[in-house]
Amino acid sequence: MEPELYAGISADYMLTIEENKAYIKCKSDGRKFVISPVMGLVMSWFTGQETLGCIYEKARTVFSENVLIKQYITKVGKFFGDFFIFSDKPINALDCMSVERFHLAELKPIYFDMLMANRLPGPKTIVFNVTNKCDFHCIYCYDRNNFRAGSVDMAELGRLKDFFAQAKEAGCEKVILTGGDPLLHPRIGDIISDVSSLKISTFLSTKTLVDSALAKKLADAGLSEIQCSIDSLSDEVNYRLWGTKISSCRIIDSLKTILEAGIPCGVKCVITSINIMQIPEMVEALLKNGVSKIAFNLYQGDEGDLLIPQSGEVEQLRRCLEKYKDDGFDIDCDFVKKRHICGSLMHTLYLNENGDVGLCFKDYRVEEFKLGNIADMSLQEIWNSEKAIKLLTPDQNSFTDKECRECSRFQKCIYYGCYYERYKLNGTPFSKAKECI
């Protein structure tokens, strides 16, 4: 989709309002796709008389960066197939959808309707907490007290393979193997092999150093990609962050071994006040040793947390890393993440080591987050369970706080909010968000 192309919407479609909800509707077969009032306005700009570049710029001017218009074009285009029209010259108005009767003032916020309408029939991604065991004691970890380690038994491999086969049939494309540290599972090679045999991509995240024997085992099993968690190449800094002594030479050797085995390898780094000044030097060394993909997470703690780096240092680091991005390396420089919609139960499912399926990977013990176990329920029974739907579209009267029960922004708050943060703050997920206290 080149920005210089003129963009319109096929005359076979219409923007319509039914029961105060906005839809894109196909005239020929009646298919409908619920959209937000904001996106209804954006769609009304696709008249065939403006280029994509102009529409992008208009969206940025009106909504800042909060409307991901390029991604939305792709999503709607895939749903309908022939929805958009592109041309290198202005498009005849008769070939384009008419939007004259579309009145945004008639619409009301319908966040739950949008959520359910855009929900996939099954998980596209499964995040599998392969084991809770971890040999590190990272001071920035959400599980820094290691309460999950050794808490449950591991699910049977045969049952796991059957579950992933169900997931494949439901449209699963990727399994993310995490933990704990997944390489500590005694049969991690068999798990990867079982998932790969179903033509599902496998992505593994680890801090464990990989030798040639393990690298061969992972490659033979069909591992699609590995992400190594590295925060510094300073032995002292790593010890302060990880609580474990590992030399930088061994870290580099591990990366080289993975790459030599032919496994695509990236690096993830958590930015804290302790390691932020060493990151540019680390990035330079990683790139020289064949790593071309580096992602960053900016440590997010409570106010006054000494691990939070200074904003000036963060901006200085971002500017420093931009040059590598300009040189074609895949460097994530967007440290300050914007508010987003949680993908859990929309397109993602979280599976624990014992077969429990939950809403959130951060704490599988929370009763309100438990959706079932793969030993007792099929994937579709879990995905479409009453509890799953109620978590997505909760009853406003079920919330403990009167302010929540009477709030006119309730659906929007749930749509963009985080149940885990509410639980951590108040002891129940069905309670006030931090910004409301």
C-alpha positions, 0 to 999 in steps of 0.5 A: 500500500504505497502512500501515493496511491489514491484510495477508495472503498468499493461501491459494493459496501456501505457504512451503516448504523443499526441500533446505534452501532456502526457497521461496514456492510457488504451489499451483495452477501450481507456480511457485516463488520462492526467498527468504532465511531472513530474508525467510521470517520476514518473510513468516510475519508476513503472517497477515491479523491485523496491519496493514502498519504493524505489520509494517513496525515489527516488521521495523525492530525486528528487523532495523534498516533492513537489510530493504527490506520495501516493495521486496520486497513489490512485487517478489514481488507482481509475480512472482506477481500475486495473492500478497498480500491487503490489507483495511481489516479483519482477514482470515479465516485460511482465506483466508490462507496457513498458516505453521505448518510453516515452520521457519527452523532447518532452513535454511542460507544460500543466497546464490548460490541467491537471487542466481540465482533473482532474476536477470533474464533480461536487463539492465533497465538498461545503463550505456553508457560513451559515450566515455572523453574528459573535459575535466575533471580532478576530484581525486575521480574514480576515474579521476583519472589519466585512464588510460581517455581515448583508449584505444580506438576507438568502436563502430559506431552500427549495431552499437550500435543492433542491440545496444540492440534486442536489449536491448529485446527482453530487457526493457531499460527504461533506458540510462544514458549516461556516460563520460568525458563523453558530450556529447563524443561526436561523434554523441551525438544519433544515439545518443540518437535510436537508443535513444529510437526503441526506447522505451527511457528515456535518462539522460545524466550530464555536466559539459559546459555546454549552449548552446541549440543543443545543448539543442535537439539533445538534446531533438529526439533524445528525451533523457529526462533529464539530470543535471549534475554541479555541486559548488559555485557558487564559481569558486575551489572548482570550480577546486580540485575540477575543475582547470578554470575555469568561472564559476558564471554560465555553470553557471546559464545552462546549467541554465536552457537545458536546462530551457527546452528541456523536458528534465528536469534534475537535479544531482549533487554530490560532497561533499568537505572542500573544498566541503561548506560551500558546498553549502547556498548552492548548493542554495538557488540551484539551487532558485531557478533551477528545479532540483528534483532534487539527488543527493549522493555522499559522497566515500569515500577511504582513511583519512587522505584529506584530501578526506573531510569531517568527520562533524560537518560531514556531519551538519550538512549533512544536517540543513540539507537536510532542510528542502528535502525537507520542502518537497517537493523531491527532495533526497537526504539519505542520504549514508552509503550502506548496504551493498548488493548489486551489480546488475551481471549481476543487472539491469545491464550495463556497455558500454564505448565500443568495444563491450566489455561488462564486469562493472564500469565502473571499469576495462574493462581488467581481464581477469577482468571482460571478458565479450565484445564486441558485435561478436562476441557477442549480448546473450544470449550475453554475459548467459548466458555461462559467465564471467558465471555464474562471476563471480556464483557463483564457485568458492570453491577458485579464490580465492588466499587460503586463508582465503577457500577455507575461509571459512564466510561465503564466499557472503555475502561475495561476495553483498555484496562488490565485485570491483573493491575486491578487485582494487584492493587485491590485484591480483586480484578473486578474493582477500580483501576489505578487511575481512578483511585 
